Amino acid sequence: MAYVLKTNWKTQLNLMWLGQTILIAMLAMSLPYWPLYISQLGDYTPQQIRFWSAAIYIAPFVSSTFSSPVWGKLGDKYGYKPMVIRACLGLFITQTLILLFSNVFMIFLFRLLQGVLAGFIVAAQSWALAISPDHERGATIGKLQSATAVGNLIGPLLGGIIATYGGYHSIFSSSSVICAAITVLFLFFLQNTDNKNKTQADTETSSGMNTLSYLQRQILSILFVIIIIQLARAMITPVFSLFVTEQLGGTDITVGVLYAATGLMIFITAPSWGRFFDHFIQQNQPIHLVVTLLLFICAGLQVLHAYAYTATSIFVLRLLWGVCLGALLPVMLRLLVDNASQHKHGFYLGLGNSATKFGNLLGIITGALIEANFGYANSFLATALLYVVAGIAFLLNINPLKKLTNE
């Protein structure tokens, strides 16, 4: 532990970045392969395979939507490192259980349990903000956002390699072992946070414990915009592979390259965007105008998606979209914690994470319905409209930004 205490916050943040990248990659390894894995577990019809694949895929998103604020609140009270360790242990336990059982219903329950027990992103963000200077909040959130992006990029590739040479069970055995290793790494090398406001948090009045009593208009507006942003981002996901193969005449490789383009740009640009917004906020610059402009640019890019008919043009558009996305979620989370008392950062980040998951779920469902009834082009146009709505909502309701920390 002596070594941990001597390391500066940037070294600690780099350790968290590495651990988060690896954990996200381990969880993402199985995502594209659920239909193939389920088909090996029994004699299921194509309809049953689709149903169980979808249910197992979205299960942790559903349960974590409700559990994230709870774990964030507990982190505010008892410290963020214990929540990081708890989340890692939860991932290890659920990955091990999925490995040991071959019944699809039990796997579905374990995926629900994974969402309940995990909450790693919230714990990691809360811990990172607690050890980093206030003027580096945007850069800190952006760096961890890049870890999520790169983990989601390399995870499916690793999963494909492991499944090819070791079978689908090897995906879960590998992820279980790695989750255990990351848990030990964090246990011994991750610095404890000084919960400076624990006393204040413990002495809140019972009315203050009521969520809606201290969720002011600014917070609700930010959460609404996060939901819309994630809804728009997820809308094309269910049918993207079909769009590429049917509309563009692409191959599986084309699907992978185009899908990865957006995540790659998020990975590259999110830390820089975080530093940019940190500087803007310190200089009292009109950050709301920049964010609104980015949302409108996203809308324009989606309109161009609707009328693009070559893989090259879609590739360029998705690169540009990724640049914008690299800014949006980190800055929204930065504004969320800026509008919260310091001893409530975990809770508010939990709400932000819940809004993210809820938006993703709405996007997946809405996107599939719109494409099935109105086609690919209208799916992109609907996404563009959502970005316009988010831009208007942000401009009208999150300006000026009034901090709640002094209330």
N, C-alpha and C positions, 0 to 999 in steps of 0.2 A: 504494500500500500504506500510505502514511502515514495516509491517511484511515481505513483499516480499523482501524489500531492505536489511533486516538483514540476510536472508538465504544465505548460500553459494551456489556455482555453482553445487555441487553434489546433494544438496537437490532439487534445481531447475530441474536438469536433471532427478532425480527420479520422480518428478511431471510430467515432459514431458513423461517419459517412461510409467507411469501409464495411462495418458490421451491418448497416442498413442495406447497403447495396447487395451484400451476400444473402441476407434474409429475404429481401424482396425477390431476388433471383430464384431462391429455393422455392418460394411459394408460387412463382410464375411458371416454374418448370412444367407443372401438370396442366395448366390452363387449356392449351390447345388440344390436349390428348384425352380429355374426359370421355368423349364419345367412343374412341378406340378402346380405351381401358374398360369401359362399361360393357362393350360388346364381347369382351373376353370373360366377363364374370358370370354370364348365364345366357340362356336362349331368349334374348329380347327382340321384339319387333323394332323396326326402324323408328316408329312413333314413340315407343317406350324409351329407346336410346336418346332421342331428342329431348323428351320430357325430363328424364333423369339427369342428362347432361346440363340442361338449363337450370334445373333445380339445384344441383350440386354446385354449379358455377356461381349462382347468385346468393346461395345460402349465407356465406360469411358476410356479404355486404348488408344483407337484411338485419342480421343479429347485431353487427357492429354499429349499425346506425343508432341503435338504442343504448348500447353499452359504452360507446366512446365517451360521452359526457360524464358518465359515472366514474370510469377509470381516471379521467382527467381531474375530476373533483377529488378523488382519493389521492392522486398525485400531489395536488395542491396542499393537501393536509398532511400526508405522511412522507413526502419526498418523491422526486421523479426517478431516481435510480432504482428504487424498489419496484416501481411500475415498469421500468424497462426490463428488469430481470423477470418479473412476473409474466410480462408479455412474451418474452423469449421462451420461458418454460411452457406457457400455454401453446405456443406453436410447436414445440418439441413433443408435447403430450398428444396433440391432435394429429400431427403427422405420423406418429408412431401408431396411434389407434387406427388410422386409415390404412396403414401398412398391414395391420394384423387382421383386419376384417375384410371380407369379400362380398358382403351383403350391401346392395346399393342403398337401401333405406338407412342402414347403420352409417354408411359413409356420409349420407346426407345429414344425419344427426351430428356426426363429428364435424362436418363443415359448419353447421350452425354453431356448435360449441367453439370452433376456432374463432368465429367472429365475436363470440361472447368473451372469451378468455384473452384474446390478443390485444388489440389497441396499441400496437407497437409504434405506429406513426405518431400518434398523439403523445405518447410517453417520450419518444425521441425528440420531437419538436419542443416539448415543454422543458425537457432536460437541457437541450442545446441553448434555448433562450435564457435559462437560468444561469448558465456559466458564461455566456457571451455578453459583451457590453451592449447597452441599450441602443447605441447608434449603429450597431452591426446587425440589428434584427433582420432586416431585409436580406442581407447577404447570407445570414445563417439559415433562414428558411429556404432561400433559393438553393443553397448548397445541398440541403437535405432533399429538396425536391428533385435535384439532379440525380441523387442516389436512387430515388424511386424510379426515375426514368431509365437509368442505365440498368438497374436490376430487372425491370420489365422487358428491356431489350434483350439481355443475354440469357434470361431464364428459359424462355421457350427453346432457344437454340441448344442450351445445355440439356434440357429435357429431351429433345429429339435425339441428341447424341447418346445419352444414357439409355433411352428406351430402345434405340437401335441395337446396342451392344449388350444390354443387360435386362431388357424387358421393362414393362411399365412399373412393376413392383420396385425396381431399382430406383425409380424417381423418388419414391416416398422413403425408402431406406436411406438414400443419400441425403435428402432434405432433413430427415430426423437426426442423423448424425451431425450434420452441419449446424442445425439449430442448437443442439446440445453444446457444440464447441463454441458457438457465439455466446451462449449463455455464460459459460465459464470465462470466456474472454472479458465480457462486460463485468462479471462479478469481481474479478481481480484487478482490472485495469481501468474501469470507468470511475470517474471521480464522483463523490457524493455532492449533491447540491445543498447550499445553505438556504433552508427555507425560512428566510428572514421574516416573512409575514405570517408564519404559522399561528402565532398567538392571535393576530388580528383575524385570521380566518376562523379560528376556533371560537372566537367570541362574537361572531355574527349573530344578529337577532334572528328569531325564527322566521320573521317576515323576509329577512334577507336571504334565507335559504330557498325561498320560493323563486323558481327560475324567472318567471315573468315579472317579478317585482324589480329586478335589476337589469333585465334585458331591455335596454332602451331602443329608441327608433333606429339609431345608427347601427347597432348590432344586428337587429332584425333585417335591416336593409342589406347589410353586408352578407348575411346568411342567405337572403333571397337571391342576391346576385351570384353567389357561389353555386347555388342550386341550378340557376339558369345556365351558367357557364359550363358546368359539368354535364347538364342535360344535353346541351348543344354538342359538346365534345363526344358524348357517347352515342348520339343518335345514329350515326352511320356505322358504328361498330358491328352490329349483328349481321349486316348485309354487305360489309365492305369487300369481303372476298368474292361474293357473287357479282358485285359491281365491277370489280377489276376483271374477272374472267368473262362475264357476259357482255359488259358494255365496252371494255377496252380490249378484250381478246387476250388478256394476260395469262401467264402461267402461275403456278404456286410460288415460284421465285419472285415473280413480279409483285404478287400480293405481299410477300414478306418484306421486300425492299420498300414498297410504298407505305406499308404500315409502319415500318421502323423509322421512316424519314422524320415523322413528327416527333417521336420520342427522342431521336438523336438530337434534334435541334433544341428540345426542352433541356436535355442533359447539358448541351454546350452553352446555352444562353441564360438559364435560370440564375446561376450565381452572379453573372454580370448585371442582369436586371435587378437583382437584389441590392447590389452595391449602388446602382444608379438611383433606385428609389430611396435608399438610405440617404444619399447625398441630397436628393430633391427635398425630402422631408426635413432634413437639418437646415436647409436654406429657405424653408417655408415657401417652396415653389408650389404651383397649382397642380398637384399630383392627380386630382380628379379629372383634369382635362386630358392628361396623358393616358390614363386608364380608359376613359371614354373613347378616345381616338383609337386605342388598340382594339376595343370591342367592335367599333365600327369597321375597322380594317378586317377583322375576322369575318364580319358579315359580308364584306365585299369579296373576300376570298372564297366564301361558300357559294356566292352567286357565280363566280367564275368556275368553281367546281361543277356546277350544274350544266355548264355549256362547254366543258372540256372533254375531248374525245380521244386523247392520246395519253399513254402512260407517262411520257416525258412531261407534259403539261401538268398532270396530276402530281407528279413527283415534285415539281417546282412549287406548286401551290401548297403542298403539304409541308415542304420545308419552311415556307414563309409562315404558314399557320403555326408550326411548331415554335418559331421565333416569338410570335405573339403569346402563345400558351405558356412559354417559359416565363413570361412576366405576370400573367393574370392571377393564377392561384397563389403564388408566393406573396404578391402585394396585397391580395385580399386577406390572407392570413396575418400579414404584418399589420394591416389596418385593424383587424379583429383584436389582436392583443394590445395594440395601441389604445383602443377604446375600452380596455378592461383594466381593473385593478390588478396589480402585480401578483397578488396572492390568488387570483382567479385565472391565471393564464392557462393552466391545464384544462380547466372546465371549458373555457371559451374555445380553445383549440379542439377539444372534444366535440363541441357543437359544430365547429368548422368542418371537422372530419365527417361528422354525421351528415351535414349538408352535402358534402362531396359524394358520399356513398348514396344518399337519397337521389341526388341529381343523376348519378350514373345509372341507378335502377330505372328511374323514369325515362332516361335517354334510351336505354336498351329496349324497353317495352314500346315506347313511342316510335322509335326509329323503325322497328320491325313492322308496326301497324301502318305507318305512313307509307313505307316502301311497298308493302303488300297491296295497298289500295290505290296509291297515287304514283308509284314509280320512283326511280333514283333521283331524277332531276328535282322533283318536288320535295324530296327528303332534304336535299342541299338547300333549297330555297327556304324551307321551314326552319332549318338550322340558322340560316342568315337572319331570319326574322327574330329568332330567339336572341341572337347577339345584339340586334337593334334594341330589343326590349331591355336587355341587361344594361346596355349603354345609357339608355334614357333613365332607367331606374337608378343607376349609379350617379348620374349627373344631377338628378333632381333630389335624391334622398341622402347622399353621402357627401354633402357640401353645404357648409363647411364641416370638417370633421371635428367633432367636439369630444375631447377625451373624457372618459368616465372616471379616470383615476382620482380626480380631485373632487368628485361629487360626494 
